[in-house]
């Protein structure tokens, strides 16, 4: 199976600063890596994803980087805002399967 | 596009009763739907994978007779918690996989159902 580790478990940053969350995985066959944002009492929302054939993807203030050799990928949020406060989950999936393996989550707090 | 709904959003029931939760893909057909359970401040735990027209595949440790899953159409899957007990209280989330033909099987999540068993 797949083993996904996510760090840190909690993260507090000042508004305007950057936040970085990292996930490592064990299965080299994994090739789809989405990030989800979950607000209290709601379902996870996809915020960005990356395929194994690219090393970086950016969408406005959010970016994801992937290092397939080292088997880790990271979420980068720049110019953080209070509304970025939420729990963030990484996930990993193989192309040949359809099961997600989730990280343990990071609770991000952006301090105004 | 890719909207998934769940109903009800919140349910409170007495111990021993059964509760049905619906998961619908509103603007696409999902050949596969997934049911997750999430305890407070924890990650999502996959309970079962539901394929339209066939029996669900349950993860190890999940009782199939307690958590009945039906995927009767390409847009609807239901989870029935039978003879619910307080320890079944949790946040249940479904997700729907995108249709065949896509290179990767993306999943889109519903808003979740908060079940409280008294």
Boltz contact constraints between the chains, C-beta under 6 A:
constraints:
  - contact:
      token1: [A, 32]
      token2: [B, 104]
      max_distance: 6.0
  - contact:
      token1: [A, 42]
      token2: [B, 111]
      max_distance: 6.0
  - contact:
      token1: [A, 43]
      token2: [B, 93]
      max_distance: 6.0
  - contact:
      token1: [A, 43]
      token2: [B, 109]
      max_distance: 6.0
  - contact:
      token1: [A, 43]
      token2: [B, 110]
      max_distance: 6.0
  - contact:
      token1: [A, 43]
      token2: [B, 111]
      max_distance: 6.0
  - contact:
      token1: [A, 43]
      token2: [B, 112]
      max_distance: 6.0
  - contact:
      token1: [A, 44]
      token2: [B, 109]
      max_distance: 6.0
  - contact:
      token1: [A, 98]
      token2: [B, 32]
      max_distance: 6.0
  - contact:
      token1: [A, 98]
      token2: [B, 97]
      max_distance: 6.0
  - contact:
      token1: [A, 98]
      token2: [B, 105]
      max_distance: 6.0
  - contact:
      token1: [A, 102]
      token2: [B, 43]
      max_distance: 6.0
  - contact:
      token1: [A, 102]
      token2: [B, 44]
      max_distance: 6.0
  - contact:
      token1: [A, 104]
      token2: [B, 43]
      max_distance: 6.0
  - contact:
      token1: [A, 105]
      token2: [B, 43]
      max_distance: 6.0
